[in-house]
Amino acid sequence: MVKKNLTLTFEEASLLDIEKYKRFILDLFANGVPNIRSGQAVLHFDHDGTLQEIDINVKKWRKKYPQPLQDFYKNVKMIAETQLS
């Protein structure tokens, strides 16, 4: 793995604020927010503005183009098992 650096410059920010921003950015990366595709992240903050929760919603499947059913099912093999009790 090759390490990369991210440099941010804050003007007129206290060390406490910079640490807060650093923790926020690290939490986003640790939870995969920058890697979301076809989805969204909802960030929840407390009354102090501290990130408390991240909800990630990803579309797992979406039908893009209509496809005739016979084309869809021609490669599907179904095995049905029934158990009588």
N, C-alpha and C positions, 0 to 999 in steps of 0.2 A: 504494500500500500504506500502510495506517495503522499506525503503530507503537503497540504496547501495552507496558506495563510489568508486570513481575512482581516483586513485592517479597517477600522472605523474611527473617524475623528469626530469628537464631540466638542463643541465650543460652549464654554460656560456651564459645564456639567460638573457636579461634585463627584468625589470618588465613590460616595455611596450610590449616587445615580448610575454611574458607570458600572458598578458591580451589579446593580439591579438589571441594567440592560444586558450585561454579559450573561447573567443567569437566564434571562428571558430568551435570548438567542440560542443558548445551549439547550434549553428545554425544547425549543422548537425543533432543533436538529435531532436531539435524542429521541423525540417522538415521531420522527419521519415526516414532519410537515412539509419540508421542501421537496420531498419525493412523491407527493400526492399527485396522481394522474386521474382525471375523470372523477374528481371529487371535491370536497371542501373540508376546511377545518374551522371549527367554531371555538374561539378562545373565550374562556370565562375568567374574569378578574374579580378580586374582592374589593372592599371599600377603599383599600389603600392603593389599588391599581396593580396588585401583585397577581401574576398568573396563577390560577388555582386548578384549572381543568382544561383539557383539550378534547373536544369531540371531533372525531374524524369520520366522515361519511364518504364512502366510495361507491360509485356505480360498479356493480360486479358484472352486469350484463345489460346490454341495450341492443334492441333490434334496430339495425341501421337501415337495412333494405328489405323490402318484401321478398319473400322467397316461396315459390310454390311448395306445398307440403310434400308432394311426391319427391322433389329434389332433396328436401330435408331428411325424409325418412328412408331414402334408398340406402344410406350407409349406416342405419341404426339397426342393431340386432337386440331384440328384447328376449329375455329369458324370464318366463313366469313360473313361479313355484307356488304351489298351493299345499297347505298342510291341513289335513282334516283332523279334528280333535274329537 
